Amino acid sequence: MIAPATLAIVGPTASGKSSLAVAVAGRLVERGRPAEIVNADSMLVYRGMDIGTAKPTPSERAGIVHHLIDVMDVTA
């Protein structure tokens, strides 16, 4: 059995990484391949940090499973 490939999309802030990731994942799913997105942004893990983080909305996620978004509460 061949292990699934991992693709890392990296780049500067506001360069379109999230939309590219969704587009690539969507194409993989269309071709019958599994695809999920794992967030590595340090601010997207926090619930309620929607303003100023460019967190993709549910509609922008286009039905692709995303991990590590909104998993922690912001505490002082």
C-alpha positions as CSV (number, residue, x, y, z in Angstrom):
1,M,0.0,0.0,0.0
2,I,1.3,3.4,-0.9
3,A,1.2,6.1,1.8
4,P,-0.7,9.2,0.9
5,A,1.4,12.2,-0.1
6,T,1.7,15.3,2.0
7,L,1.7,18.7,0.3
8,A,2.8,21.8,2.2
9,I,1.8,25.2,0.8
10,V,3.9,27.9,2.4
11,G,4.4,31.6,1.7
12,P,4.0,35.1,3.2
13,T,0.9,36.5,4.8
14,A,-1.9,37.3,2.5
15,S,-0.3,35.5,-0.5
16,G,-3.4,33.3,-1.2
17,K,-2.2,30.1,0.6
18,S,-5.7,29.2,2.0
19,S,-7.5,29.6,-1.3
20,L,-4.8,27.6,-3.1
21,A,-5.0,24.9,-0.5
22,V,-8.8,24.6,-1.0
23,A,-8.4,24.6,-4.8
24,V,-5.8,21.9,-4.7
25,A,-7.8,19.8,-2.2
26,G,-10.9,20.2,-4.3
27,R,-9.2,19.0,-7.4
28,L,-7.9,15.9,-5.5
29,V,-11.3,15.1,-4.2
30,E,-12.8,15.5,-7.7
31,R,-10.3,12.8,-8.9
32,G,-11.3,10.5,-6.1
33,R,-8.2,11.2,-3.9
34,P,-8.5,11.9,-0.2
35,A,-7.7,15.5,0.8
36,E,-7.9,17.4,4.1
37,I,-6.3,20.7,5.1
38,V,-4.2,21.1,8.3
39,N,-3.8,24.7,9.5
40,A,-0.4,25.8,10.8
41,D,-1.3,29.4,11.5
42,S,-0.6,30.3,15.1
43,M,-3.8,32.5,15.4
44,L,-6.4,30.4,13.6
45,V,-6.3,27.8,16.4
46,Y,-8.1,30.3,18.7
47,R,-11.9,30.6,18.7
48,G,-13.1,34.2,18.3
49,M,-10.0,35.4,16.6
50,D,-11.8,36.0,13.3
51,I,-11.0,39.7,12.7
52,G,-7.4,40.3,11.6
53,T,-6.5,36.7,11.0
54,A,-8.0,36.1,7.6
55,K,-9.6,32.9,8.9
56,P,-11.4,31.2,6.0
57,T,-15.2,31.2,6.4
58,P,-17.1,27.9,6.2
59,S,-18.1,28.8,2.7
60,E,-14.5,29.5,1.7
61,R,-13.5,26.1,3.1
62,A,-15.7,24.7,0.3
63,G,-16.6,21.5,2.2
64,I,-13.0,20.4,2.5
65,V,-12.2,19.1,6.0
66,H,-10.0,21.6,7.9
67,H,-8.0,20.8,11.1
68,L,-6.7,23.0,13.9
69,I,-9.1,25.9,13.3
70,D,-11.1,27.2,16.3
71,V,-9.8,24.5,18.7
72,M,-8.7,26.7,21.7
73,D,-10.3,29.4,23.7
74,V,-8.5,32.7,24.1
75,T,-7.6,33.2,27.8
76,A,-5.7,35.9,29.6
